[in-house]
Amino acid sequence: MIRVRQLFLKLPVKAGPAEKQQVAKQAQELQEKVMAGEDFAQLAQAHSQDEGSKAKGGDLGLVSRGQHPPEWDQVAFALKPGTVGGAVTPQGIYLIKLEEIKEKEQVPDAQALATKRLQGEKAKNLAREAAQQARGEWSGGPVPEAAKKYGVTPKETPLIALRDPVPGLGVLPSFNQAALKLKPKEISQLLDLPDGFAVLRGVEHQPDHVPPLEKIKDQVRLTVQKEMAKKAAEQEAARLLAELKKGKSLAQVAAQAGLTVKDSDYFTRFQGFLGQAGASEATSAAFQLTAQHPYLTQPLAVKDDYYLLTFKGRRPPDQAEMHRELDRLKSQFLQQKRQMIFASWLDSERQRAKIKVYEIP
């Protein structure tokens, strides 16, 4: 981890040799001023084109590898405290001053990680073998006696349907599917659960049936009311959208309907609209709007709510913010590649390993 300041000079899009030479000359002149004793922070405030750090004198705070382009890392992490270096990237030229080197957390020992993972896999295999053996014994004897032998307590579920949560386990579709296939006293195959293994034995099986209306009338009433309210909201949203298309402003339409207008401010696809993920229907719908087509063809439905949108403005992305997002994605991708390489190495070591297991009676 290092603490640095930077002064960024941006290259114009499709810059020619003359423009590149001009930017390089400016970077050299600024670096000479620093070497002559001028304050780097003041020069960054006056000349840097990185809006994110310019006001802070180029201060980026603590930085780790992978947050910036490789050319940037190569220079920054080779500097000594108090020295300045230049890094040339496709986006422009960076003058980098190293303020301080922080101790970085040690990477966990690969052998310790491998040992822990192999131990976990060994424990899982032993648990699978024990559960398989218990299954064979349960099929020929009472459940409590077999369970006691393996130090577990058998549990009985209430009547469950396909989508019901399992007490103590939560929603596990594979559990419910296996349970619903069982007849009374029939034993299931071994089930692989998130925290272990399970063997099921059928106790009672009831066919699907429609309960009497007297028992579910309140639930039916609430369901019908909800559907009617949703339909009414959809019709009202469609009516208001028609008013917008006649030329009324969103503020006028909202005031007549007693609704509130909210301004989303600028947002990116990464940030999403209405707090939704970038790939959501809400964000996709919002980005369809333009000055020529300021309204959607129909109200935007999000869960049980309906929204009317009107286009307000669009601006190009902030270059510094875009580069930071790209750097974050690069760092995330690099971390995923490291994990894949480690997993591949561990698998190859497992295949070559010769393991002896000593069991203590």
Beta strands, then each sheet from edge to edge (+ up, - down):
strand 1: 2-10
strand 2: 59-63
strand 3: 84-89
strand 4: 92-101
strand 5: 191-193
strand 6: 196-198
strand 7: 300-302
strand 8: 305-307
sheet 1: 2+ 1- 4+ 3-
sheet 2: 5+ 6-
sheet 3: 7+ 8-
end
